[in-house]
Amino acid sequence: MKLFNYEYIKLIYVAHPFGGLAENLEDAEFIVSMLSEVFDAVFWAPWIPMCKYWKNESTSLDRGLLLDKHAVKMSTEIWVCHNPLSARMTVEENVATIQGVHCEYFKNKIDLIQLCENPDSDRARHIKRRLRDAIPYCITARERKLQDENQALKDQIELIERNTNRVATGY
């Protein structure tokens, strides 16, 4: 059974405030579930089980943030839900910016829920178009730029070879 009409789907990290509140974890789980139902992408928030089950101490928080930073680096996008950002979300956003990972911003959970409930809105259609143009999640922006530059060099070599053949053959 083919679920999508394209080869690759994006891996999207969902950043949402926690602040030690169980309600925020429930909201984040609900949002990840809704997004996965509406948009053709893998939405993930690996910080949710860590916040649920780890002790709320500095060593756990530091380890969790380190893992979150790596998760953001692996993602093709990060969707940030909340304004203003928490200190940890700001770190995640900074990692994404440095890595060339696209950041999509939402004011709050209501903004995200409305997006899911209105899949034909302009913003939802724009996002769906961007998701259709997905590249493999393992290709970073830097790698993509190198691939583009490599292809441009190959195209130039091919053009030079064609021109050389024309001169040599007189055509």
CORLINJO-V551439 format. One record per run of one state. SS is the DSSP state (@ for helix, = for strand, . for the rest). FROM is the first residue (numbers start at 1). TO is the last residue. If there is no record, write none. Layout:
ss: {SS:SS}
from: {FROM:FROM}
to: {TO:TO}
This chain:
ss: {.:=:.:@:.:=:.:@:.:@:.:=:.:@:.:=:.:@:.:@:.:@:.}
from: {1:10:17:22:39:41:45:47:54:58:75:77:82:87:100:102:107:109:118:122:133:141:170}
to: {9:16:21:38:40:44:46:53:57:74:76:81:86:99:101:106:108:117:121:132:140:169:171}
